Amino acid sequence: MSIEMNLQALLEAILLAAAKPLTEEQLLNLFEEEERPSIDILRETLNELQNACEMRGIELIQVANGYRFQVKQKWAPWVSKLWDEKPQKYSRALLETLALIAYRQPVTRGEIEDIRGVAVSTSIFKTLLEDREWIRMVGHKEVPGRPALFATTKGFLDYFGLKSLQELPSLPDIMNLETANLELLEKSLIEPQLTEECLDMAEIVEMADVETE
């Protein structure tokens, strides 16, 4: 049977075997030139594959770095029992810092500290920058001292199942995070191969409603 007749099954096998999201370009590059589908056929087949997962325990989603399979949210409480190790709990200070960067980016460390009313520890920035790679330095603010500006990465979007920053839950007043009255987004994502800590996006949204300590 030809590759064209099995394209949906082939893409499913590739994406299930992949250890990370794959872009359309990466998927196309797996084919020899003579058997490579067109971009339109690829997208149509990916859409069909997404629809085929409607009654299954997994779903195919598109995140910042491409397509990936993941366990559906409603099955997460059972799937999480596969691992004896309890998920790592992050401190409120770390979650507040991440939330402020996500919603105010690009933002300086000093601006984060002004909103929270306390200093941001070096260990928090190390976790976000190096350990998790959820944030990165994107430049310097043109003020005295030229402090570094920070923003979230594609890794942050991938972890929380977001294709772009536009998919972040909206805040009633993006310029006044201290007093924003938020509706929590009931969303929690677990990748099928994930064995490390999982965060609920609702935590990030909640932490964006920061009150000065």
Secondary structure, 3 states (H helix, E strand, C coil): CCCHHHHHHHHHHHHHHCCCCECHHHHHCCCCHHHCCCHHHHHHHHHHHHHHCCCCCEEEEEECCEEEEEECHHHHHHHHHHCCCCCCCCCHHHHHHHHHHHHHCCEEHHHHHHHHCCCCCHHHHHHHHHHCCCEEEEEECCCCCCCEEEEECHHHHHHCCCCCHHHCCCCCCCCCCCCCCCCCCCCECECCCCCCCCCEHHHHHHHHCCCCC
